[in-house]
Amino acid sequence: MTSRSNTKSAAAFSRANTVIPGGVNTSLRRMNPPIVWARAEGAYLTDVDGNQYLDYHAAFGPIILGHANPAVANAVATQQREIDLVGVGSTELEISAAEKIVEHVPCAEQVLFCTSGSEATYHAVRLARATTGRRKIVKFQGCYHGWHDYLLLNVVSQPEAVGQHDPLSAGSLSSTLEEVLVLDFNDVAALEDLMARHGEEVAGLIFELVPHAIGCVLPEASFLQALRRLATQYEAILIFDEVVTGFRHGLGGYQAIADVTPDLTTLGKSMANGYPCAAIAGQRRLMEQFNTATGDVFFSGTYNAHPLAMAACLATIEQMENPGFYEHLYALGDQMRSGMQDLVTRHELDAIPAGFGSVFVTYFMDPPVRTYGDLMRNDAAMYQAFHAGMLDRGFFMLPLNLKRNHLMAAHTAEDVDRTLNAADDVLRQLSKSPAPAGQD
């Protein structure tokens, strides 16, 4: 473990605190000790003190090619010289980007672009309510769908808050939250029971197709099929939130892998390799209810389909279309998870290396891991201590409980080998002594 100076980061963060509440512009960006970044390139991050990190955080997932990817940077630079924001009409770029999504994503007959996943899920919920004339929305414990009152509840809930409404923010309207019905995912019987009692009131069911807000817990085929069956039976709108999974797990998202097609889907993050780009896509009969067409569901945004974001989106998807792109990511994921399994076995730790494709986590608990309730057994202190130990050694894994790690195309098999060597050292130390107190 190397000693890392953070003198310049501390000084810069002190300045930040003067003019930015808390010094950061998103709550989960706050670090202790603080880090202020100077450069991101390929698979590496460098802070203002010159410390370099092999990045597995990937900005919560958008960076799938690698930081400052040359093809994306060149496409954006070229576009910047040709057209900026006009504000009316369309551009060739947004038409081409929408055509790509329609080509690849199973449910996508039409597409509208916005700038964040939160906006996309907000529009999806409002569209579901408008087209059905109903109010209730079904969401699932442990799934995150953005910052708005429609869905900002019951994500990483404490045990005593599970089974009741658990809003994440002060100021949320109770009248809005009361329209949300919260269930455990992968529980078909509970879903069937809820829909039998409330199905005629339900406008939509929204599910984070792989609940990556809590690491990586895979949905069971029977559960996804039940979602589709019951949404159809009760004429509710099925929304798959693929803001994280879309384009990261495949060009068609996880819905293509699962072979279950929703009515609407939301996309973001990996679709533009870090540029502010998101989308809602779905059946034509639903999408044409927006007032961009002939409907009465409001859709607007000054920066929607911004030419620079569209250039990044197209350049990113074009690289994903290259033969072997996902095979490379999946091979790295398999290598990481297999290596971690060998390490936790060697060190006789109660731990479960998990993940899918390019996402990997290590839960510190006994199996199984199939529901949010199972994760109540995860040792949060050990989870955070492992990530903190990796961070100290120059491997950036966010030291927060249940936060996932991401591989990107810029990573190599040699990077994974080096990571596993460092993980061996961290786990050896953790197996000898309890994790530090106060990291619950």
Backbone torsions as a table, in degrees:
resi	resn	phi	psi	omega
1	MET	NA	128.2	-178.4
2	THR	-96.1	150.0	176.5
3	SER	-80.3	129.1	-175.3
4	ARG	-115.8	120.5	176.7
5	SER	-72.6	143.6	172.8
6	ASN	-135.9	30.0	-178.2
7	THR	-59.0	-47.0	-178.1
8	LYS	-70.7	-38.2	177.0
9	SER	-61.5	-42.5	-179.3
10	ALA	-63.2	-41.5	179.9
11	ALA	-66.5	-43.6	179.8
12	ALA	-66.2	-36.9	-179.4
13	PHE	-68.8	-31.6	175.1
14	SER	-62.6	-42.0	175.4
15	ARG	-62.2	-43.7	-178.2
16	ALA	-59.4	-41.6	-178.9
17	ASN	-62.5	-24.8	180.0
18	THR	-71.2	-35.1	-171.9
19	VAL	-116.8	-11.7	179.5
20	ILE	-125.8	124.5	-179.6
21	PRO	-56.7	117.4	-178.8
22	GLY	77.1	-4.9	176.4
23	GLY	83.6	-1.9	-178.7
24	VAL	-136.2	160.0	-176.6
25	ASN	-104.8	5.9	169.8
26	THR	-146.2	137.7	-169.5
27	SER	-57.7	-40.7	-175.8
28	LEU	-78.1	1.4	176.0
29	ARG	-82.4	-10.9	-176.8
30	ARG	-72.1	129.7	-177.4
31	MET	-123.6	154.1	175.0
32	ASN	-136.6	110.8	-1.1
33	PRO	-69.3	158.7	-177.0
34	PRO	-69.0	150.9	174.3
35	ILE	-126.4	129.6	173.4
36	VAL	-114.7	126.7	-169.9
37	TRP	-91.9	147.8	178.5
38	ALA	-115.5	-30.6	-173.0
39	ARG	-156.1	145.8	172.8
40	ALA	-138.9	123.2	-177.7
41	GLU	-151.2	130.9	-179.3
42	GLY	61.9	-126.3	179.8
43	ALA	-97.4	11.1	-171.0
44	TYR	-120.9	148.2	171.9
45	LEU	-118.0	145.3	176.1
46	THR	-131.7	130.2	-180.0
47	ASP	-91.7	176.3	-174.4
48	VAL	-69.0	-14.4	174.9
49	ASP	-88.5	-1.1	179.8
50	GLY	89.9	3.2	176.7
51	ASN	-73.3	134.2	-179.7
52	GLN	-109.7	141.5	-178.6
53	TYR	-130.8	137.6	168.3
54	LEU	-79.4	120.2	-166.7
55	ASP	-90.7	120.8	171.0
56	TYR	-115.2	0.0	177.6
57	HIS	-78.9	-42.5	176.4
58	ALA	55.3	36.6	175.3
59	ALA	59.2	40.0	-175.1
60	PHE	68.3	17.5	169.9
61	GLY	120.3	-19.6	-177.7
62	PRO	-63.6	-31.9	-175.3
63	ILE	-79.5	101.8	-178.9
64	ILE	-110.2	-27.7	177.7
65	LEU	-86.5	-36.6	-171.4
66	GLY	134.6	155.2	-179.5
67	HIS	-66.3	144.0	176.6
68	ALA	50.4	44.0	179.8
69	ASN	-55.1	126.7	-173.7
70	PRO	-58.6	-41.9	-178.3
71	ALA	-65.5	-40.7	178.0
72	VAL	-68.0	-45.4	180.0
73	ALA	-60.2	-40.9	179.6
74	ASN	-67.4	-40.4	179.1
75	ALA	-62.9	-42.4	179.8
76	VAL	-67.1	-42.6	180.0
77	ALA	-63.7	-40.6	178.2
78	THR	-63.4	-45.0	-179.2
79	GLN	-64.0	-36.8	-178.2
80	GLN	-61.5	-29.2	-179.8
81	ARG	-83.6	-12.2	-173.9
82	GLU	-105.3	-42.5	-177.9
83	ILE	-157.7	136.9	172.5
84	ASP	-111.4	-146.2	-173.8
85	LEU	-78.9	123.0	178.8
86	VAL	-100.4	-46.9	172.3
87	GLY	99.3	-9.0	172.8
88	VAL	-140.2	161.7	179.0
89	GLY	70.7	-159.4	180.0
90	SER	-131.4	171.2	173.1
91	THR	-121.4	158.0	175.7
92	GLU	-58.1	-35.4	-177.0
93	LEU	-63.2	-45.6	-177.0
94	GLU	-69.8	-31.2	175.5
95	ILE	-65.5	-45.3	-179.8
96	SER	-65.6	-39.5	179.4
97	ALA	-65.5	-41.7	177.9
98	ALA	-64.3	-39.3	177.6
99	GLU	-61.1	-38.4	177.4
100	LYS	-62.3	-43.9	-178.7
101	ILE	-66.5	-43.3	178.0
102	VAL	-61.5	-37.4	178.9
103	GLU	-63.5	-39.1	-168.3
104	HIS	-101.4	-34.5	-171.1
105	VAL	-92.5	121.5	-171.5
106	PRO	-53.0	-43.0	-174.2
107	CYS	-83.4	-8.1	-168.7
108	ALA	-83.7	105.2	169.2
109	GLU	-99.2	-30.2	174.0
110	GLN	-143.3	159.9	-172.5
111	VAL	-138.5	141.1	167.0
112	LEU	-127.1	138.1	-177.7
113	PHE	-99.3	146.1	171.5
114	CYS	-139.8	-161.3	-172.4
115	THR	-114.0	-10.9	-179.7
116	SER	-149.7	157.2	177.1
117	GLY	-61.7	-35.3	178.3
118	SER	-60.3	-42.7	176.8
119	GLU	-61.8	-42.4	-177.2
120	ALA	-62.3	-45.5	-179.6
121	THR	-69.6	-33.4	175.8
122	TYR	-60.0	-48.3	179.5
123	HIS	-62.5	-37.6	-178.9
124	ALA	-64.3	-43.3	179.7
125	VAL	-66.2	-44.7	-179.3
126	ARG	-63.8	-38.8	177.9
127	LEU	-64.1	-41.8	179.3
128	ALA	-61.4	-42.4	179.8
129	ARG	-67.9	-39.8	-178.1
130	ALA	-67.4	-40.3	-174.5
131	THR	-80.3	-22.9	179.5
132	THR	-100.1	-20.8	-175.1
133	GLY	72.9	17.8	-179.0
134	ARG	-114.4	171.8	-173.8
135	ARG	-116.0	-32.1	-170.0
136	LYS	-74.8	142.2	174.5
137	ILE	-125.1	134.2	175.5
138	VAL	-98.6	124.3	171.8
139	LYS	-126.8	174.4	-171.5
140	PHE	-125.9	139.0	-178.5
141	GLN	-55.0	131.5	178.3
142	GLY	95.5	-9.3	-178.6
143	CYS	-96.8	136.9	179.8
144	TYR	-110.6	131.8	-177.4
145	HIS	-128.3	17.6	176.3
146	GLY	114.5	-177.8	-165.8
147	TRP	-90.6	-5.9	-171.9
148	HIS	-84.0	158.0	-176.2
149	ASP	-61.3	-25.1	-179.6
150	TYR	-53.3	-37.3	-167.9
151	LEU	-139.5	6.8	-174.0
152	LEU	-85.1	72.5	177.7
153	LEU	-158.8	156.0	173.7
154	ASN	52.5	61.5	174.2
155	VAL	-105.0	-96.3	176.4
156	VAL	-93.1	79.5	-176.7
157	SER	-85.5	145.9	171.7
158	GLN	-71.3	156.6	-175.5
159	PRO	-52.6	-39.4	-176.8
160	GLU	-71.4	-15.6	-178.7
161	ALA	-96.7	-10.5	178.7
162	VAL	-69.7	137.5	-179.6
163	GLY	95.4	-0.8	175.3
164	GLN	-141.6	168.4	178.2
165	HIS	-65.1	130.1	-177.1
166	ASP	-130.8	77.8	-177.6
167	PRO	-66.8	146.7	-178.2
168	LEU	-87.9	-13.2	-173.0
169	SER	-135.8	140.4	165.7
170	ALA	-64.1	149.7	179.1
171	GLY	89.0	-5.7	176.9
172	SER	-68.9	140.5	-178.0
173	LEU	-78.9	120.5	-179.4
174	SER	-62.1	-33.1	-179.9
175	SER	-64.1	-31.6	177.4
176	THR	-76.6	-45.4	-178.1
177	LEU	-63.9	-30.6	-178.5
178	GLU	-66.9	-15.5	177.8
179	GLU	-85.2	0.8	-178.9
180	VAL	-103.6	128.5	175.7
181	LEU	-103.9	122.2	-173.7
182	VAL	-107.0	131.3	-179.9
183	LEU	-130.5	164.2	166.8
184	ASP	-77.8	138.8	173.8
185	PHE	-80.4	163.8	-176.6
186	ASN	64.1	19.9	177.1
187	ASP	-118.8	89.3	-175.7
188	VAL	-64.9	-40.8	-178.0
189	ALA	-61.6	-43.5	179.1
190	ALA	-64.9	-38.6	178.4
191	LEU	-65.4	-45.0	179.0
192	GLU	-62.0	-41.0	179.9
193	ASP	-64.7	-44.9	-179.7
194	LEU	-62.6	-43.6	-178.3
195	MET	-68.9	-31.8	176.0
196	ALA	-63.6	-34.2	-178.5
197	ARG	-86.8	-34.9	-170.7
198	HIS	-126.1	3.6	-172.6
199	GLY	-53.8	-36.7	-178.5
200	GLU	-70.9	-12.4	178.4
201	GLU	-99.9	-10.4	-170.6
202	VAL	-85.2	120.2	175.4
203	ALA	-78.7	-40.5	-176.8
204	GLY	-159.5	157.4	172.4
205	LEU	-117.6	126.6	-179.5
206	ILE	-119.7	134.6	-176.7
207	PHE	-140.4	130.3	171.5
208	GLU	-74.3	107.5	-159.9
209	LEU	-57.1	-34.6	160.1
210	VAL	-121.7	118.6	-176.8
211	PRO	-67.5	81.0	-177.9
212	HIS	-80.4	-11.3	175.7
213	ALA	-65.2	-18.2	179.1
214	ILE	-118.8	31.3	179.0
215	GLY	101.4	-105.9	176.9
216	CYS	-158.8	96.5	175.7
217	VAL	-116.2	116.0	-172.0
218	LEU	-76.8	141.4	175.2
219	PRO	-74.3	144.1	177.2
220	GLU	-84.7	144.2	-176.8
221	ALA	-55.9	-40.5	-178.7
222	SER	-63.8	-33.4	179.5
223	PHE	-70.8	-45.5	179.0
224	LEU	-62.6	-40.6	178.4
225	GLN	-65.4	-35.9	177.3
226	ALA	-67.6	-39.1	176.0
227	LEU	-56.6	-48.5	-178.6
228	ARG	-64.3	-46.1	-177.2
229	ARG	-62.3	-45.5	-175.5
230	LEU	-74.8	-35.5	175.5
231	ALA	-61.7	-42.5	178.1
232	THR	-65.8	-44.2	-177.2
233	GLN	-60.4	-40.7	-175.7
234	TYR	-100.0	9.8	177.3
235	GLU	55.6	39.2	173.8
236	ALA	-98.8	163.7	-178.7
237	ILE	-93.3	125.4	177.4
238	LEU	-93.6	120.4	-178.0
239	ILE	-115.1	121.2	171.7
240	PHE	-99.8	118.0	175.9
241	ASP	-83.1	103.9	179.3
242	GLU	-112.2	31.3	177.8
243	VAL	-59.1	-38.5	177.0
244	VAL	-89.7	-46.6	-171.8
245	THR	-77.4	-29.1	-178.1
246	GLY	-61.4	127.8	-179.2
247	PHE	70.1	-22.2	174.5
248	ARG	-75.4	-41.5	-177.5
249	HIS	-94.5	-5.5	178.4
250	GLY	161.3	160.5	-178.6
251	LEU	-60.2	-32.5	179.6
252	GLY	-93.1	6.5	-176.7
253	GLY	73.0	-176.1	-179.1
254	TYR	-72.4	-21.8	178.2
255	GLN	-62.5	-33.6	177.4
256	ALA	-70.3	-37.6	178.5
257	ILE	-67.2	-43.4	-177.6
258	ALA	-78.3	-18.0	-177.5
259	ASP	58.9	42.1	173.2
260	VAL	-129.4	123.4	-172.0
261	THR	-106.3	121.8	177.8
262	PRO	-81.5	178.5	173.2
263	ASP	-83.7	-38.2	178.6
264	LEU	-133.9	152.9	172.0
265	THR	-139.3	151.2	175.0
266	THR	-114.3	140.8	-175.0
267	LEU	-130.4	158.8	177.4
268	GLY	-179.0	-149.5	174.6
269	LYS	40.5	-98.3	-169.8
270	SER	-65.6	-14.6	-173.7
271	MET	-66.0	-16.7	-179.9
272	ALA	-137.0	18.9	174.9
273	ASN	51.8	40.1	172.8
274	GLY	107.8	-10.3	174.8
275	TYR	-81.6	151.8	-175.7
276	PRO	-71.8	94.4	-175.2
277	CYS	-147.5	131.1	176.8
278	ALA	-147.8	171.0	-177.6
279	ALA	-157.4	156.1	164.9
280	ILE	-117.2	134.8	-177.9
281	ALA	-138.4	155.1	179.0
282	GLY	172.2	-161.6	-177.2
283	GLN	-64.7	141.8	-179.3
284	ARG	-57.1	-40.3	-176.8
285	ARG	-61.2	-28.9	178.0
286	LEU	-87.5	-47.3	-174.6
287	MET	-62.5	-31.0	-178.9
288	GLU	-77.9	1.4	171.8
289	GLN	-80.9	-10.6	174.1
290	PHE	-72.3	152.2	-177.7
291	ASN	-79.1	3.7	166.1
292	THR	-69.3	-23.4	175.3
293	ALA	-107.7	-120.8	-176.1
294	THR	-111.0	5.4	-175.9
295	GLY	-87.2	-171.9	-177.1
296	ASP	-123.1	18.2	176.4
297	VAL	-96.1	117.1	-171.2
298	PHE	-67.3	134.7	175.8
299	PHE	-143.3	121.3	-176.3
300	SER	-158.1	161.0	175.9
301	GLY	171.4	123.5	-177.3
302	THR	-54.3	-39.6	-173.5
303	TYR	-101.0	9.7	176.9
304	ASN	-58.3	134.9	179.3
305	ALA	54.9	38.8	178.1
306	HIS	-57.0	135.5	-176.6
307	PRO	-54.5	-35.9	179.9
308	LEU	-69.4	-39.6	176.9
309	ALA	-66.2	-39.0	178.8
310	MET	-65.8	-38.4	176.5
311	ALA	-62.9	-42.9	178.3
312	ALA	-65.1	-40.8	-180.0
313	CYS	-61.1	-49.4	-179.8
314	LEU	-63.0	-44.1	-179.2
315	ALA	-65.5	-33.8	178.6
316	THR	-70.2	-50.1	-178.1
317	ILE	-63.0	-37.5	179.0
318	GLU	-61.3	-35.3	176.2
319	GLN	-73.2	-35.0	176.7
320	MET	-64.4	-27.2	179.9
321	GLU	-74.5	-12.9	-178.8
322	ASN	-65.2	137.9	177.6
323	PRO	-55.4	133.9	176.4
324	GLY	89.4	-4.5	-176.6
325	PHE	-60.8	-55.0	-177.4
326	TYR	-74.0	-28.8	175.8
327	GLU	-60.1	-39.6	178.1
328	HIS	-63.5	-47.5	-179.1
329	LEU	-63.3	-44.4	-178.3
330	TYR	-66.3	-36.7	178.0
331	ALA	-64.4	-40.8	177.0
332	LEU	-63.8	-41.7	178.4
333	GLY	-62.0	-43.7	178.3
334	ASP	-63.0	-41.2	179.0
335	GLN	-61.9	-42.9	-178.5
336	MET	-67.1	-46.9	-177.2
337	ARG	-67.7	-39.6	177.8
338	SER	-64.3	-42.7	178.9
339	GLY	-64.7	-40.4	178.1
340	MET	-65.9	-36.8	177.3
341	GLN	-61.9	-41.9	177.5
342	ASP	-61.1	-39.8	-176.4
343	LEU	-70.7	-44.7	-178.2
344	VAL	-68.6	-29.7	175.2
345	THR	-68.2	-45.3	-179.1
346	ARG	-60.3	-39.9	-176.4
347	HIS	-91.8	5.7	174.8
348	GLU	54.8	47.4	-180.0
349	LEU	-100.8	145.0	171.7
350	ASP	-79.4	92.4	-173.9
351	ALA	-151.1	152.0	-178.2
352	ILE	-129.8	102.1	170.3
353	PRO	-67.5	126.4	-174.7
354	ALA	-135.6	178.7	177.6
355	GLY	140.2	-175.1	177.0
356	PHE	-155.3	135.2	178.2
357	GLY	56.7	-120.9	-175.9
358	SER	-92.0	6.6	178.8
359	VAL	-104.7	135.0	178.3
360	PHE	-141.7	145.9	176.2
361	VAL	-144.4	162.7	169.5
362	THR	-129.6	109.8	175.4
363	TYR	-83.9	139.9	179.1
364	PHE	-101.7	85.0	-173.8
365	MET	-170.3	170.8	171.6
366	ASP	-87.4	154.6	174.8
367	PRO	-69.4	165.6	5.0
368	PRO	-90.8	168.7	170.5
369	VAL	-127.1	96.3	179.5
370	ARG	-136.6	-11.3	179.3
371	THR	-139.1	167.3	175.7
372	TYR	-61.8	-39.4	179.8
373	GLY	-58.1	-34.7	177.3
374	ASP	-59.4	-35.2	-176.4
375	LEU	-71.7	-10.2	173.9
376	MET	-63.8	-18.0	178.2
377	ARG	-87.6	-9.1	179.8
378	ASN	-64.9	135.1	177.9
379	ASP	-80.8	97.4	-175.3
380	ALA	-61.4	-38.1	-179.4
381	ALA	-63.9	-43.0	178.2
382	MET	-66.1	-41.3	-179.9
383	TYR	-58.1	-49.3	-178.8
384	GLN	-69.3	-37.9	-180.0
385	ALA	-64.5	-38.1	177.3
386	PHE	-63.2	-48.0	179.3
387	HIS	-63.6	-40.1	178.8
388	ALA	-64.0	-39.7	177.8
389	GLY	-64.0	-38.7	176.8
390	MET	-67.5	-40.4	177.7
391	LEU	-60.9	-42.8	178.7
392	ASP	-60.2	-27.4	-177.7
393	ARG	-95.7	7.0	174.7
394	GLY	92.8	20.2	177.5
395	PHE	-119.6	111.1	-168.9
396	PHE	-81.1	105.3	170.9
397	MET	-126.3	125.1	-174.1
398	LEU	-61.8	121.9	-175.4
399	PRO	-82.5	59.6	175.9
400	LEU	-127.8	144.1	-177.7
401	ASN	-59.4	134.2	174.0
402	LEU	72.7	1.5	-180.0
403	LYS	-75.8	134.6	-173.9
404	ARG	-82.6	166.4	174.0
405	ASN	-117.3	151.3	-176.8
406	HIS	-128.4	137.4	167.8
407	LEU	-92.7	156.9	178.2
408	MET	-134.5	164.9	-176.6
409	ALA	-60.9	-25.6	-179.7
410	ALA	-73.5	-16.1	176.3
411	HIS	-72.5	155.8	178.7
412	THR	-124.8	167.6	175.0
413	ALA	-61.5	-33.8	178.4
414	GLU	-67.5	-36.9	175.0
415	ASP	-59.5	-43.7	-179.5
416	VAL	-64.6	-41.1	177.3
417	ASP	-59.5	-44.9	179.0
418	ARG	-63.7	-38.3	179.0
419	THR	-63.5	-43.3	-179.9
420	LEU	-66.5	-34.4	175.7
421	ASN	-63.4	-42.1	177.7
422	ALA	-67.7	-39.9	179.2
423	ALA	-62.7	-35.8	176.9
424	ASP	-57.9	-44.5	-179.4
425	ASP	-66.7	-43.4	-179.3
426	VAL	-64.2	-47.0	-178.0
427	LEU	-66.9	-32.6	176.6
428	ARG	-61.1	-44.4	179.8
429	GLN	-67.7	-41.7	-179.0
430	LEU	-67.1	-30.5	-179.2
431	SER	-74.0	-17.4	-179.1
432	LYS	-92.1	-23.0	-175.3
433	SER	-145.0	152.7	179.3
434	PRO	-66.4	153.7	176.3
435	ALA	-62.1	154.2	-179.6
436	PRO	-57.7	143.5	177.7
437	ALA	-67.4	157.5	174.8
438	GLY	83.8	12.2	179.9
439	GLN	-111.8	28.5	179.0
440	ASP	-67.0	NA	NA
